[in-house]
Amino acid sequence: MSDMNTKDFVIGTLIGGIVGACSALLMAPKSGRELRGELSEGAYSAKEKTNELTNDAYEKGSKWADYAREKSSEIAKSVSEQSSQLYGKVKETASSGSEGNEEKTADELAEELSEDLEAEQENVDSVKEDVRDLHASTEEKDQT
């Protein structure tokens, strides 16, 4: 609840400051021409600042999109390679068991496959770590 009260206080302070600044401008003993000139300059300055912020936001957004695209491409490639390797190992294990050249029991085949899966789990953990790193780096960039 204190967060909401703080937020309301900050919003109220900002609105009060804006209203106070506007009334000070309008009540100031200046000619209409001077006041209109200052208001025009202020509006132009605000417009320029808004354009700068918009351009910065587009630029940063583009950089983030490129970075995310690059990282997701790397992760997808890694996952694809790992899954094709695992598929190859499973296929190889299954075919070696059915060829009859090596008589293996189901337990032996399961043991080999289990060992291969454990090795692949390390690769999966590596991909998960890459995803965590990507997430952490985007949060760091977001804060800057």
Disulfide bonds with the S-S distance in Angstrom:
none
